[in-house]
Amino acid sequence: MGAECPKQYLLLAGITILQRTLQRMALPEIAGIVVALAETDPYWESLQLDLPVPLHRVTGGKERCHSVFNALHFLQAHAQPDDWVLVHDAARPCVRRADIYQLIQQVQTSHSGGLLATPVRDTLKRADASGNVVETVSREQLYHALTPQMFRFQVLQRALMRVLAEDGIVTDEAQAVELLGYPVQLVCGHADNLKITHPHDLNLAQLYLQQQADDVSIHT
């Protein structure tokens, strides 16, 4: 992002990205939220957070999978093996609450879990080390993985434990569960569930938030 602070603490329509993300996730169906933070994070304590659910902090790890595993370790004292946990990116403040509810409703009949995703619409190219096209990849049955991702507590903990025991790295929770051999359900979400990565994403996120607010006002 080229910013002076981590991107989750940049302002988006008046408050930090992290605050907006936490507000989206603080649903009546959520028993509590665990935030994985860097041990030396100097910004967290300055946030004004007034959420309707309990909020907990744990120390994150080197990679995403380490941070999620640390959060699950904290939850051992609170969660039952078959309880559901949702894992969400701090940098996705535009996730629609309707999509979260859709995920919860569809995945609850699953043995293991699932994730929000959107179908790939663009033509995909595979390149070699020199940047030349090697092949055009069929986009049939390809999806962009989004978050939240929702899994049974014990299933996800075992999956990540196995990955980390083998010194492996996974880029999302679904990959860890897949490696354990469990089925993972895809639930279609919306493309405005943007992960803020580049500076121009802030303007796009603000536009998405405004469009979502307009859509709510039209349909109420």
N, CA, C and O of each residue as an XYZ file, in Angstrom:
880
protein
N       0.822     -1.217      0.000
C       0.000      0.000      0.000
C       0.852      1.262      0.000
O       0.364      2.330     -0.370
N       2.107      1.161      0.405
C       2.962      2.344      0.483
C       2.527      3.315      1.559
O       2.787      4.513      1.444
N       1.869      2.831      2.607
C       1.361      3.695      3.679
C       2.282      3.635      4.890
O       3.132      2.750      5.000
N       2.097      4.604      5.811
C       2.921      4.647      7.006
C       2.462      3.663      8.068
O       3.208      3.379      9.005
N       1.264      3.142      7.945
C       0.746      2.181      8.913
C       0.195      0.976      8.153
O      -0.043      1.071      6.949
N      -0.014     -0.161      8.836
C      -0.609     -1.320      8.162
C      -1.961     -0.967      7.548
O      -2.696     -0.133      8.077
N      -2.278     -1.609      6.431
C      -3.458     -1.199      5.659
C      -4.752     -1.300      6.452
O      -5.687     -0.540      6.200
N      -4.824     -2.229      7.413
C      -6.073     -2.365      8.160
C      -6.376     -1.154      9.038
O      -7.495     -1.007      9.531
N      -5.373     -0.280      9.237
C      -5.572      0.920     10.049
C      -5.715      2.188      9.206
O      -5.798      3.290      9.748
N      -5.742      2.034      7.891
C      -6.026      3.175      7.031
C      -7.514      3.534      7.135
O      -8.354      2.678      7.410
N      -7.812      4.790      6.913
C      -9.200      5.239      7.036
C      -9.990      4.927      5.774
O      -9.510      5.094      4.653
N     -11.209      4.473      5.994
C     -12.146      4.201      4.913
C     -13.482      4.802      5.309
O     -14.166      4.291      6.196
N     -13.850      5.897      4.643
C     -15.107      6.608      4.950
C     -15.187      6.971      6.427
O     -16.224      6.795      7.067
N     -14.082      7.480      6.958
C     -14.114      8.062      8.296
C     -13.624      7.203      9.434
O     -13.273      7.736     10.487
N     -13.583      5.883      9.268
C     -13.047      5.003     10.311
C     -12.078      4.011      9.675
O     -11.997      3.913      8.450
N     -11.351      3.284     10.501
C     -10.353      2.385      9.947
C     -11.000      1.204      9.232
O     -12.140      0.831      9.510
N     -10.248      0.634      8.313
C     -10.706     -0.561      7.603
C     -11.048     -1.666      8.593
O     -12.067     -2.340      8.443
N     -10.200     -1.854      9.605
C     -10.432     -2.912     10.581
C     -11.731     -2.705     11.343
O     -12.463     -3.664     11.587
N     -12.028     -1.464     11.722
C     -13.290     -1.188     12.410
C     -14.484     -1.555     11.542
O     -15.448     -2.152     12.019
N     -14.414     -1.196     10.268
C     -15.526     -1.509      9.361
C     -15.683     -3.028      9.211
O     -16.800     -3.545      9.188
N     -14.568     -3.725      9.110
C     -14.625     -5.176      8.977
C     -15.241     -5.812     10.211
O     -16.082     -6.704     10.098
N     -14.830     -5.359     11.387
C     -15.376     -5.907     12.629
C     -16.870     -5.630     12.741
O     -17.624     -6.479     13.219
N     -17.301     -4.460     12.307
C     -18.730     -4.137     12.334
C     -19.532     -5.087     11.448
O     -20.637     -5.496     11.807
N     -18.972     -5.436     10.287
C     -19.668     -6.351      9.387
C     -19.802     -7.756      9.998
O     -20.786     -8.455      9.755
N     -18.810     -8.152     10.783
C     -18.803     -9.507     11.331
C     -19.545     -9.621     12.658
O     -19.831    -10.733     13.102
N     -19.860     -8.516     13.292
C     -20.501     -8.545     14.614
C     -21.995     -8.771     14.471
O     -22.789     -7.845     14.635
N     -22.374    -10.003     14.166
C     -23.768    -10.382     13.954
C     -24.324    -11.058     15.204
O     -23.562    -11.605     16.002
N     -25.637    -11.027     15.381
C     -26.234    -11.690     16.551
C     -25.892    -13.173     16.642
O     -25.834    -13.736     17.735
N     -25.667    -13.804     15.491
C     -25.358    -15.239     15.480
C     -23.904    -15.535     15.860
O     -23.544    -16.692     16.079
N     -23.082    -14.512     15.936
C     -21.661    -14.684     16.247
C     -21.465    -14.588     17.753
O     -21.844    -13.590     18.365
N     -20.873    -15.624     18.359
C     -20.691    -15.659     19.821
C     -19.553    -14.756     20.274
O     -19.540    -14.313     21.423
N     -18.605    -14.476     19.399
C     -17.481    -13.624     19.753
C     -16.505    -13.531     18.592
O     -16.571    -14.317     17.648
N     -15.609    -12.574     18.669
C     -14.617    -12.343     17.611
C     -13.228    -12.367     18.219
O     -12.982    -11.760     19.261
N     -12.321    -13.076     17.555
C     -10.916    -13.119     17.954
C     -10.092    -12.439     16.867
O     -10.158    -12.829     15.701
N      -9.329    -11.440     17.237
C      -8.495    -10.700     16.290
C      -7.033    -11.086     16.523
O      -6.524    -10.962     17.636
N      -6.370    -11.551     15.477
C      -4.950    -11.900     15.562
C      -4.124    -10.694     15.140
O      -4.240    -10.218     14.011
N      -3.293    -10.203     16.046
C      -2.520     -8.987     15.824
C      -1.030     -9.245     16.006
O      -0.624    -10.175     16.702
N      -0.230     -8.407     15.368
C       1.202     -8.457     15.605
C       1.490     -8.137     17.072
O       0.811     -7.307     17.677
N       2.486     -8.791     17.631
C       2.789     -8.605     19.053
C       3.124     -7.157     19.374
O       2.842     -6.682     20.474
N       3.722     -6.457     18.426
C       4.143     -5.067     18.657
C       3.180     -4.057     18.050
O       3.550     -2.901     17.848
N       1.946     -4.476     17.754
C       0.962     -3.588     17.132
C       0.705     -2.367     18.018
O       0.205     -2.516     19.133
N       1.042     -1.142     17.536
C       0.855      0.056     18.357
C      -0.475      0.780     18.112
O      -0.753      1.802     18.738
N      -1.291      0.247     17.199
C      -2.492      0.968     16.772
C      -3.772      0.445     17.404
O      -4.731      1.201     17.567
N      -3.806     -0.818     17.760
C      -5.030     -1.469     18.207
C      -5.683     -0.752     19.380
O      -6.893     -0.523     19.374
N      -4.892     -0.398     20.384
C      -5.449      0.177     21.611
C      -6.119      1.530     21.376
O      -6.933      1.967     22.190
N      -5.786      2.188     20.281
C      -6.358      3.508     20.019
C      -7.717      3.440     19.312
O      -8.377      4.466     19.147
N      -8.135      2.250     18.897
C      -9.405      2.117     18.180
C     -10.581      2.278     19.132
O     -10.543      1.811     20.270
N     -11.617      2.940     18.657
C     -12.855      3.080     19.406
C     -13.813      1.986     18.926
O     -14.441      2.105     17.874
N     -13.906      0.927     19.718
C     -14.698     -0.228     19.319
C     -15.860     -0.426     20.283
O     -15.663     -0.564     21.490
N     -17.048     -0.440     19.748
C     -18.252     -0.677     20.542
C     -19.088     -1.704     19.796
O     -19.998     -1.352     19.046
N     -18.770     -2.978     20.010
C     -19.414     -4.054     19.270
C     -20.382     -4.818     20.166
O     -20.176     -4.895     21.377
N     -21.429     -5.379     19.583
C     -22.414     -6.120     20.368
C     -21.995     -7.547     20.707
O     -22.795     -8.307     21.252
N     -20.756     -7.924     20.394
C     -20.261     -9.269     20.696
C     -18.927     -9.146     21.429
O     -18.243     -8.136     21.269
N     -18.535    -10.144     22.231
C     -17.234    -10.117     22.903
C     -16.094    -10.078     21.892
O     -16.165    -10.696     20.830
N     -15.050     -9.344     22.238
C     -13.911     -9.174     21.343
C     -12.640     -9.587     22.087
O     -12.393     -9.136     23.205
N     -11.846    -10.441     21.463
C     -10.625    -10.951     22.079
C      -9.439    -10.700     21.156
O      -9.589    -10.605     19.938
N      -8.274    -10.594     21.753
C      -7.046    -10.365     20.991
C      -6.063    -11.494     21.257
O      -5.869    -11.909     22.399
N      -5.441    -11.991     20.179
C      -4.348    -12.950     20.308
C      -3.177    -12.462     19.454
O      -3.343    -11.631     18.561
N      -2.003    -12.992     19.747
C      -0.826    -12.649     18.953
C      -0.803    -13.490     17.691
O      -0.943    -14.712     17.742
N      -0.626    -12.827     16.563
C      -0.576    -13.522     15.288
C       0.763    -14.200     15.058
O       1.636    -14.195     15.926
N       0.914    -14.784     13.873
C       2.140    -15.492     13.523
C       2.743    -14.961     12.242
O       2.321    -13.932     11.715
N       3.737    -15.682     11.750
C       4.472    -15.239     10.569
C       3.589    -15.222      9.337
O       3.639    -14.277      8.549
N       2.794    -16.240      9.165
C       1.904    -16.360      8.015
C       0.456    -16.423      8.482
O       0.179    -16.608      9.667
N      -0.449    -16.268      7.547
C      -1.882    -16.314      7.858
C      -2.254    -17.577      8.627
O      -2.973    -17.515      9.624
N      -1.758    -18.725      8.158
C      -2.140    -19.986      8.793
C      -1.677    -20.049     10.245
O      -2.353    -20.649     11.081
N      -0.527    -19.432     10.559
C      -0.057    -19.405     11.945
C      -0.982    -18.537     12.806
O      -1.291    -18.888     13.944
N      -1.415    -17.410     12.255
C      -2.307    -16.518     13.002
C      -3.645    -17.187     13.285
O      -4.167    -17.096     14.396
N      -4.200    -17.858     12.283
C      -5.478    -18.542     12.461
C      -5.333    -19.666     13.487
O      -6.220    -19.870     14.316
N      -4.230    -20.385     13.431
C      -4.018    -21.465     14.389
C      -3.918    -20.924     15.813
O      -4.443    -21.536     16.743
N      -3.256    -19.794     15.991
C      -3.171    -19.172     17.311
C      -4.555    -18.778     17.826
O      -4.852    -18.936     19.010
N      -5.392    -18.266     16.936
C      -6.752    -17.901     17.332
C      -7.556    -19.142     17.733
O      -8.319    -19.102     18.699
N      -7.389    -20.226     17.004
C      -8.079    -21.470     17.343
C      -7.602    -22.016     18.683
O      -8.394    -22.547     19.461
N      -6.314    -21.884     18.947
C      -5.769    -22.329     20.235
C      -6.437    -21.569     21.380
O      -6.769    -22.159     22.408
N      -6.630    -20.269     21.203
C      -7.333    -19.479     22.210
C      -8.759    -19.989     22.399
O      -9.261    -20.043     23.522
N      -9.405    -20.360     21.302
C     -10.807    -20.772     21.351
C     -11.016    -22.149     21.974
O     -12.152    -22.529     22.257
N      -9.949    -22.893     22.190
C     -10.098    -24.218     22.782
C     -10.854    -24.186     24.101
O     -11.585    -25.119     24.433
N     -10.673    -23.112     24.843
C     -11.333    -22.999     26.146
C     -12.798    -22.575     26.016
O     -13.529    -22.553     27.006
N     -13.223    -22.242     24.805
C     -14.567    -21.700     24.616
C     -15.425    -22.516     23.650
O     -16.652    -22.477     23.732
N     -14.797    -23.248     22.743
C     -15.527    -23.892     21.652
C     -15.608    -25.404     21.833
O     -14.710    -26.030     22.395
N     -16.708    -25.972     21.342
C     -16.878    -27.415     21.273
C     -16.382    -27.908     19.899
O     -16.335    -27.128     18.948
N     -16.013    -29.191     19.792
C     -15.457    -29.695     18.532
C     -16.304    -29.415     17.299
O     -15.768    -29.141     16.225
N     -17.643    -29.483     17.450
C     -18.522    -29.300     16.289
C     -19.010    -27.872     16.125
O     -19.806    -27.600     15.226
N     -18.558    -26.950     16.968
C     -18.921    -25.547     16.792
C     -18.358    -25.021     15.483
O     -17.352    -25.517     14.976
N     -19.024    -24.011     14.947
C     -18.577    -23.398     13.695
C     -17.690    -22.190     13.989
O     -17.966    -21.411     14.902
N     -16.628    -22.047     13.210
C     -15.793    -20.848     13.268
C     -15.717    -20.246     11.868
O     -15.618    -20.963     10.873
N     -15.765    -18.924     11.810
C     -15.615    -18.211     10.544
C     -14.291    -17.458     10.571
O     -13.975    -16.789     11.554
N     -13.532    -17.563      9.516
C     -12.264    -16.850      9.391
C     -12.410    -15.802      8.297
O     -12.806    -16.108      7.172
N     -12.082    -14.555      8.646
C     -12.280    -13.460      7.700
C     -11.041    -12.584      7.645
O     -10.340    -12.419      8.643
N     -10.776    -12.017      6.458
C      -9.648    -11.101      6.268
C      -9.977     -9.730      6.833
O     -11.049     -9.185      6.572
N      -9.057     -9.174      7.605
C      -9.249     -7.818      8.130
C      -9.394     -6.806      7.006
O     -10.037     -5.771      7.185
N      -8.802     -7.092      5.846
C      -8.798     -6.145      4.730
C      -9.981     -6.341      3.783
O      -9.938     -5.895      2.636
N     -11.044     -7.011      4.259
C     -12.268     -7.154      3.456
C     -13.434     -6.480      4.195
O     -14.280     -7.165      4.769
N     -13.480     -5.150      4.185
C     -14.514     -4.435      4.927
C     -15.850     -4.334      4.208
O     -16.826     -3.855      4.786
N     -15.909     -4.776      2.960
C     -17.133     -4.597      2.168
C     -17.968     -5.871      2.069
O     -18.962     -5.900      1.344
N     -17.580     -6.914      2.780
C     -18.363     -8.146      2.713
C     -19.809     -7.847      3.103
O     -20.066     -7.170      4.099
N     -20.728     -8.346      2.326
C     -22.145     -8.104      2.588
C     -22.627     -9.027      3.707
O     -22.321    -10.219      3.724
N     -23.374     -8.461      4.623
C     -23.927     -9.290      5.689
C     -24.849    -10.359      5.115
O     -24.938    -11.460      5.659
N     -25.525    -10.048      4.037
C     -26.391    -11.043      3.398
C     -25.579    -12.239      2.914
O     -26.050    -13.375      2.970
N     -24.355    -11.988      2.437
C     -23.487    -13.080      1.995
C     -23.017    -13.925      3.180
O     -22.906    -15.146      3.077
N     -22.741    -13.258      4.307
C     -22.336    -14.006      5.501
C     -23.467    -14.924      5.941
O     -23.235    -16.087      6.269
N     -24.696    -14.400      5.949
C     -25.846    -15.219      6.321
C     -26.046    -16.365      5.332
O     -26.383    -17.481      5.727
N     -25.840    -16.088      4.062
C     -25.966    -17.129      3.042
C     -24.958    -18.245      3.293
O     -25.287    -19.427      3.191
N     -23.733    -17.859      3.619
C     -22.689    -18.845      3.925
C     -23.096    -19.687      5.133
O     -23.017    -20.915      5.093
N     -23.529    -19.031      6.199
C     -23.908    -19.743      7.419
C     -25.040    -20.724      7.140
O     -24.995    -21.870      7.587
N     -26.044    -20.282      6.411
C     -27.213    -21.130      6.157
C     -26.864    -22.340      5.293
O     -27.303    -23.456      5.574
N     -26.069    -22.115      4.235
C     -25.779    -23.209      3.309
C     -24.777    -24.210      3.866
O     -24.866    -25.403      3.574
N     -23.836    -23.744      4.655
C     -22.749    -24.614      5.115
C     -23.140    -25.412      6.352
O     -22.510    -26.427      6.652
N     -24.172    -24.972      7.080
C     -24.535    -25.644      8.327
C     -24.933    -27.105      8.133
O     -24.881    -27.886      9.083
N     -25.321    -27.478      6.942
C     -25.662    -28.877      6.672
C     -24.435    -29.692      6.260
O     -24.538    -30.896      6.025
N     -23.278    -29.038      6.172
C     -22.051    -29.712      5.756
C     -21.359    -30.349      6.958
O     -21.496    -29.878      8.087
N     -20.626    -31.409      6.704
C     -19.856    -32.067      7.765
C     -18.629    -31.263      8.149
O     -18.228    -31.249      9.313
N     -18.029    -30.589      7.167
C     -16.763    -29.902      7.428
C     -16.864    -28.390      7.300
O     -16.529    -27.671      8.242
N     -17.327    -27.882      6.132
C     -17.434    -26.432      5.995
C     -17.400    -25.964      4.562
O     -17.551    -26.750      3.627
N     -17.194    -24.638      4.400
C     -17.190    -24.054      3.067
C     -16.717    -22.625      3.097
O     -16.259    -22.132      4.128
N     -16.828    -21.956      1.959
C     -16.324    -20.595      1.844
C     -17.113    -19.815      0.813
O     -17.736    -20.389     -0.080
N     -17.077    -18.491      0.950
C     -17.614    -17.619     -0.084
C     -16.662    -17.606     -1.272
O     -15.444    -17.662     -1.101
N     -17.217    -17.532     -2.461
C     -16.402    -17.521     -3.677
C     -17.197    -16.884     -4.810
O     -18.423    -16.797     -4.750
N     -16.485    -16.441     -5.841
C     -17.142    -15.930     -7.046
C     -16.552    -16.625     -8.267
O     -15.351    -16.891     -8.305
N     -17.383    -16.922     -9.268
C     -16.866    -17.584    -10.471
C     -15.853    -16.707    -11.199
O     -16.007    -15.487    -11.255
N     -14.832    -17.324    -11.749
C     -13.854    -16.611    -12.569
C     -14.514    -16.227    -13.884
O     -15.100    -17.073    -14.560
N     -14.421    -14.957    -14.246
C     -15.074    -14.474    -15.467
C     -14.071    -14.096    -16.558
O     -14.429    -14.040    -17.734
N     -12.833    -13.839    -16.181
C     -11.832    -13.402    -17.147
C     -11.143    -14.597    -17.806
O     -11.124    -15.702    -17.264
N     -10.583    -14.348    -18.984
C      -9.743    -15.348    -19.631
C      -8.432    -15.463    -18.859
O      -7.808    -14.452    -18.535
N      -8.019    -16.684    -18.567
C      -6.825    -16.926    -17.766
C      -5.682    -17.413    -18.642
O      -5.880    -18.260    -19.514
N      -4.491    -16.882    -18.414
C      -3.290    -17.273    -19.137
C      -2.251    -17.812    -18.156
O      -2.068    -17.257    -17.073
N      -1.577    -18.887    -18.534
C      -0.448    -19.390    -17.766
C       0.836    -18.952    -18.461
O       0.987    -19.114    -19.672
N       1.764    -18.391    -17.673
C       2.997    -17.850    -18.257
C       4.212    -18.666    -17.819
O       4.175    -19.374    -16.813
N       5.284    -18.551    -18.596
C       6.550    -19.165    -18.186
C       7.370    -18.145    -17.402
O       6.897    -17.041    -17.130
N       8.600    -18.515    -17.038
C       9.436    -17.648    -16.209
C       9.798    -16.342    -16.911
O      10.154    -15.365    -16.253
N       9.711    -16.318    -18.241
C      10.045    -15.114    -19.001
C       8.837    -14.213    -19.245
O       8.968    -13.147    -19.846
N       7.670    -14.634    -18.784
C       6.477    -13.821    -18.979
C       5.764    -14.073    -20.280
O       4.903    -13.286    -20.674
N       6.103    -15.155    -20.960
C       5.429    -15.506    -22.200
C       4.283    -16.477    -21.914
O       4.373    -17.307    -21.009
N       3.215    -16.364    -22.689
C       2.063    -17.232    -22.490
C       2.412    -18.665    -22.867
O       2.933    -18.935    -23.949
N       2.115    -19.570    -21.954
C       2.313    -20.994    -22.199
C       1.016    -21.637    -22.666
O       1.010    -22.475    -23.568
N      -0.087    -21.228    -22.034
C      -1.385    -21.775    -22.421
C      -2.503    -20.877    -21.910
O      -2.321    -20.081    -20.989
N      -3.656    -21.029    -22.530
C      -4.873    -20.410    -22.033
C      -5.590    -21.445    -21.176
O      -5.853    -22.563    -21.619
N      -5.898    -21.056    -19.952
C      -6.488    -21.982    -18.984
C      -8.007    -21.848    -19.010
O      -8.539    -20.741    -18.941
N      -8.690    -22.961    -19.109
C     -10.149    -22.931    -19.092
C     -10.645    -22.398    -17.753
O     -10.163    -22.807    -16.697
N     -11.610    -21.483    -17.801
C     -12.162    -20.934    -16.568
C     -13.384    -21.697    -16.083
O     -14.004    -21.327    -15.086
N     -13.724    -22.762    -16.794
C     -14.855    -23.594    -16.383
C     -14.606    -24.142    -14.987
O     -13.560    -24.732    -14.717
N     -15.577    -23.943    -14.103
C     -15.552    -24.460    -12.731
C     -14.397    -23.879    -11.899
O     -13.980    -24.486    -10.913
N     -13.881    -22.705    -12.296
C     -12.874    -22.013    -11.497
C     -13.543    -20.881    -10.715
O     -14.438    -20.203    -11.218
N     -13.091    -20.693     -9.482
C     -13.670    -19.687     -8.594
C     -12.571    -18.885     -7.899
O     -11.487    -19.399     -7.623
N     -12.874    -17.615     -7.623
C     -12.041    -16.799     -6.748
C     -12.446    -17.091     -5.308
O     -13.615    -16.948     -4.951
N     -11.495    -17.496     -4.486
C     -11.783    -17.759     -3.074
C     -11.873    -16.440     -2.319
O     -11.001    -15.581     -2.447
N     -12.929    -16.289     -1.536
C     -13.145    -15.102     -0.723
C     -13.172    -15.515      0.750
O     -12.929    -16.675      1.083
N     -13.465    -14.569      1.612
C     -13.756    -14.860      3.010
C     -15.020    -14.100      3.388
O     -15.353    -13.106      2.742
N     -15.741    -14.555      4.438
C     -15.360    -15.562      5.410
C     -15.310    -16.972      4.822
O     -15.932    -17.288      3.808
N     -14.519    -17.812      5.537
C     -14.515    -19.246      5.324
C     -14.968    -19.874      6.641
O     -14.536    -19.452      7.713
N     -15.823    -20.864      6.561
C     -16.517    -21.376      7.746
C     -16.317    -22.880      7.875
O     -16.630    -23.641      6.960
N     -15.783    -23.301      9.037
C     -15.499    -24.719      9.248
C     -15.814    -25.122     10.684
O     -15.848    -24.288     11.588
N     -16.046    -26.420     10.871
C     -16.146    -26.962     12.214
C     -14.828    -26.699     12.950
O     -13.746    -26.822     12.377
N     -14.940    -26.339     14.214
C     -13.744    -25.990     14.988
C     -12.696    -27.101     14.934
O     -11.540    -26.840     14.603
N     -13.080    -28.317     15.252
C     -12.108    -29.402     15.325
C     -11.529    -29.749     13.958
O     -10.346    -30.068     13.841
N     -12.367    -29.686     12.925
C     -11.880    -29.980     11.568
C     -10.792    -28.992     11.170
O      -9.735    -29.393     10.685
N     -11.048    -27.705     11.373
C     -10.066    -26.697     10.975
C      -8.815    -26.781     11.831
O      -7.705    -26.646     11.317
N      -8.975    -27.001     13.116
C      -7.802    -27.104     13.982
C      -6.923    -28.286     13.583
O      -5.701    -28.155     13.505
N      -7.535    -29.426     13.332
C      -6.758    -30.601     12.905
C      -6.073    -30.352     11.563
O      -4.922    -30.741     11.366
N      -6.779    -29.709     10.651
C      -6.225    -29.448      9.323
C      -4.989    -28.553      9.409
O      -3.962    -28.843      8.796
N      -5.092    -27.473     10.167
C      -3.955    -26.563     10.304
C      -2.828    -27.208     11.109
O      -1.652    -26.980     10.824
N      -3.180    -28.005     12.107
C      -2.159    -28.689     12.901
C      -1.316    -29.609     12.017
O      -0.096    -29.684     12.164
N      -1.980    -30.302     11.106
C      -1.255    -31.208     10.211
C      -0.334    -30.429      9.273
O       0.818    -30.812      9.067
N      -0.849    -29.331      8.703
C      -0.032    -28.516      7.799
C       1.215    -27.993      8.521
O       2.329    -28.098      8.008
N       1.015    -27.433      9.707
C       2.130    -26.835     10.435
C       3.104    -27.884     10.948
O       4.302    -27.618     11.035
N       2.613    -29.070     11.288
C       3.498    -30.148     11.735
C       4.440    -30.586     10.624
O       5.536    -31.080     10.890
N       4.011    -30.406      9.381
C       4.836    -30.770      8.218
C       5.582    -29.568      7.660
O       6.125    -29.617      6.556
N       5.603    -28.451      8.460
C       6.266    -27.204      8.030
C       5.722    -26.689      6.707
O       6.452    -26.103      5.907
N       4.442    -26.912      6.488
C       3.816    -26.447      5.257
C       3.189    -25.076      5.425
O       3.096    -24.546      6.532
N       2.759    -24.513      4.305
C       2.076    -23.221      4.284
C       0.850    -23.364      3.383
O       0.944    -23.891      2.275
N      -0.293    -22.892      3.863
C      -1.494    -22.835      3.023
C      -1.933    -21.381      2.941
O      -1.725    -20.607      3.874
N      -2.533    -21.022      1.834
C      -2.919    -19.622      1.630
C      -4.316    -19.306      2.130
O      -4.679    -18.138      2.263
N      -5.107    -20.341      2.408
C      -6.392    -20.120      3.068
C      -6.777    -21.379      3.826
O      -6.140    -22.424      3.687
N      -7.830    -21.265      4.631
C      -8.235    -22.372      5.486
C      -8.792    -23.527      4.661
O      -8.593    -24.694      5.000
N      -9.489    -23.195      3.579
C     -10.068    -24.234      2.733
C      -8.988    -25.181      2.213
O      -9.208    -26.390      2.140
N      -7.832    -24.643      1.855
C      -6.758    -25.485      1.345
C      -6.305    -26.495      2.390
O      -6.039    -27.653      2.068
N      -6.219    -26.054      3.642
C      -5.818    -26.969      4.712
C      -6.840    -28.081      4.889
O      -6.469    -29.243      5.058
N      -8.115    -27.740      4.850
C      -9.169    -28.737      5.017
C      -9.202    -29.684      3.817
O      -9.439    -30.882      3.977
N      -8.968    -29.158      2.632
C      -8.895    -30.001      1.431
C      -7.793    -31.046      1.576
O      -7.989    -32.210      1.228
N      -6.636    -30.633      2.087
C      -5.503    -31.544      2.243
C      -5.809    -32.651      3.243
O      -5.220    -33.731      3.187
N      -6.730    -32.377      4.154
C      -7.138    -33.386      5.133
C      -8.130    -34.382      4.526
O      -8.444    -35.410      5.127
N      -8.619    -34.055      3.320
C      -9.513    -34.963      2.614
C     -10.982    -34.695      2.810
O     -11.819    -35.498      2.397
N     -11.318    -33.564      3.444
C     -12.731    -33.236      3.668
C     -13.291    -32.444      2.490
O     -12.561    -31.688      1.849
N     -14.584    -32.611      2.200
C     -15.207    -31.783      1.157
C     -15.386    -30.356      1.653
O     -15.665    -30.123      2.829
N     -15.222    -29.412      0.746
C     -15.372    -27.987      1.058
C     -16.396    -27.405      0.096
O     -16.234    -27.499     -1.121
N     -17.443    -26.807      0.635
C     -18.542    -26.299     -0.178
C     -18.284    -24.858     -0.617
O     -17.848    -24.026      0.179
N     -18.557    -24.575     -1.887
C     -18.483    -23.216     -2.416
C     -19.850    -22.547     -2.313
O     -20.866    -23.114     -2.716
N     -19.860    -21.337     -1.767
C     -21.080    -20.552     -1.662
C     -20.859    -19.246     -2.412
O     -19.945    -18.491     -2.082
N     -21.674    -18.976     -3.405
C     -21.459    -17.802     -4.244
C     -21.713    -16.508     -3.465
O     -22.777    -16.315     -2.878
N     -20.715    -15.634     -3.476
C     -20.838    -14.314     -2.873
C     -20.821    -13.245     -3.950
O     -21.056    -13.531     -5.124
N     -20.543    -12.015     -3.548
C     -20.518    -10.886     -4.482
C     -19.091    -10.406     -4.703
O     -18.249    -10.487     -3.809
N     -18.834     -9.909     -5.896
C     -17.494     -9.460     -6.265
C     -17.072     -8.199     -5.517
O     -15.887     -7.866     -5.503
N     -18.019     -7.487     -4.894
C     -17.624     -6.293     -4.152
C     -17.016     -6.632     -2.780
O     -16.677     -5.732     -2.011
N     -16.882     -7.918     -2.482
C     -16.170     -8.372     -1.285
C     -14.670     -8.255     -1.562
O     -13.946     -9.247     -1.646
N     -14.243     -7.022     -1.699
C     -12.893     -6.668     -2.149
C     -11.874     -6.829     -1.024
O     -12.139     -6.450      0.116
N     -10.714     -7.390     -1.343
C      -9.592     -7.404     -0.411
C      -8.689     -6.223     -0.741
O      -8.075     -6.181     -1.807
N      -8.612     -5.266      0.174
C      -7.823     -4.055     -0.085
C      -6.349     -4.401     -0.090
O      -5.800     -4.853      0.915
N      -5.713     -4.184     -1.235
C      -4.318     -4.566     -1.435
C      -3.484     -3.422     -1.980
O      -2.333     -3.242     -1.581
N      -4.064     -2.641     -2.897
C      -3.352     -1.543     -3.551
C      -4.018     -0.216     -3.200
O      -5.184     -0.204     -2.806
N      -3.301      0.904     -3.337
C      -3.869      2.211     -2.967
C      -5.204      2.516     -3.625
O      -6.099      3.058     -2.975
N      -5.359      2.177     -4.914
C      -6.617      2.503     -5.588
C      -7.789      1.681     -5.066
O      -8.943      2.020     -5.328
N      -7.509      0.600     -4.329
C      -8.584     -0.213     -3.761
C      -9.391      0.553     -2.716
O     -10.563      0.250     -2.492
N      -8.767      1.549     -2.074
C      -9.493      2.345     -1.076
C     -10.654      3.100     -1.714
O     -11.763      3.112     -1.179
N     -10.396      3.729     -2.860
C     -11.464      4.447     -3.562
C     -12.555      3.487     -4.031
O     -13.744      3.798     -3.969
N     -12.131      2.323     -4.498
C     -13.096      1.334     -4.969
C     -13.944      0.813     -3.802
O     -15.151      0.614     -3.943
N     -13.305      0.597     -2.657
C     -14.042      0.133     -1.476
C     -15.055      1.177     -1.021
O     -16.175      0.840     -0.637
N     -14.661      2.429     -1.067
C     -15.588      3.495     -0.672
C     -16.789      3.529     -1.613
O     -17.921      3.729     -1.172
N     -16.545      3.337     -2.899
C     -17.642      3.287     -3.868
C     -18.564      2.106     -3.581
O     -19.787      2.243     -3.629
N     -17.983      0.952     -3.285
C     -18.793     -0.224     -2.980
C     -19.657      0.006     -1.739
O     -20.832     -0.362     -1.717
N     -19.071      0.614     -0.712
C     -19.833      0.889      0.510
C     -21.019      1.811      0.225
O     -22.113      1.612      0.754
N     -20.790      2.817     -0.614
C     -21.864      3.740     -0.965
C     -22.960      3.023     -1.757
O     -24.148      3.231     -1.512
N     -22.556      2.187     -2.698
C     -23.538      1.441     -3.491
C     -24.349      0.497     -2.611
O     -25.556      0.345     -2.802
N     -23.690     -0.128     -1.657
C     -24.400     -1.032     -0.753
C     -25.399     -0.263      0.103
O     -26.512     -0.733      0.339
N     -24.998      0.926      0.572
C     -25.904      1.757      1.376
C     -27.107      2.203      0.551
O     -28.233      2.217      1.047
N     -26.868      2.565     -0.705
C     -27.963      2.964     -1.597
C     -28.909      1.790     -1.840
O     -30.128      1.960     -1.876
N     -28.337      0.604     -2.006
C     -29.147     -0.582     -2.270
C     -30.040     -0.898     -1.077
O     -31.201     -1.270     -1.247
N     -29.492     -0.748      0.144
C     -30.282     -0.991      1.353
C     -31.407      0.011      1.462
O     -32.533     -0.347      1.806
N     -31.106      1.284      1.167
C     -32.149      2.319      1.292
C     -33.251      2.137      0.267
O     -34.403      2.475      0.537
N     -32.924      1.612     -0.902
C     -33.915      1.388     -1.942
C     -34.872      0.266     -1.546
O     -36.062      0.319     -1.856
N     -34.342     -0.759     -0.854
C     -35.133     -1.952     -0.596
C     -35.737     -1.981      0.810
O     -36.292     -3.002      1.216
N     -35.639     -0.890      1.551
C     -36.258     -0.867      2.889
C     -37.543     -0.061      2.879
O     -38.198      0.068      3.913
